[in-house]
């Protein structure tokens, strides 16, 4: 029997090697293709990228390796890329797996207030205050990776989730404070052919801290 090809995409500031606990626990009927996305792991970044660029990168990999329609899975930022790939190239995606996925961007009242504050505050004060209001990922990013992050978070995928037509598995930790559970529930509501598995006590690191549990859910889905 031919193995099922699964392309797996890592989270921001991670790389394909970080997901061994999950990927090594998947069914032997699955052929896993973990990728380093540009800017992470061994994959260089040559320009400031957006989600369309990352979707094209994964598409080139699928076509180069003649994988045909694949199952695409992603964690956090990788889930965001997986969603964009599914929307842009539906002919290449057989099933979709989202683990504590990013993609929903809503400005909180706190964020709106900070943006107003930033608009009226002198440059030097803003520079001093930036470490207090910026995300850890943003503050840790430099150069093209930082510019890329600005492009990525500027795009809200929520309005397009209802366009996803492939069977979708959503796996989420109920203690995820990075992409809170309400975002997973909303994705489940908006993606028609989706099912959801909640990992009790799981945080944003479900795929590498609770890899076997995530793998069990994925194996059942496959």
Secondary structure, DSSP 8 states (H G I E B T S, - for coil): ---EEEEEE--TT--GGGGHHHHTTS-TTEEEEEE--TTBTTB---S---HHHHHHHHHHHHHHTT--SEEEEEETHHHHHHHHHHHH-GGGEEEEEEES--------HHHHHHHHHHHHS-HHHHHHHHHHHS-HHHHH--HHHHHHHHHHHT---GGGGGG--SEEEEEEETT-SSS-HHHHHHHHHHSTTEEEEEETT--TTHHHHSHHHHHHHHHHH-
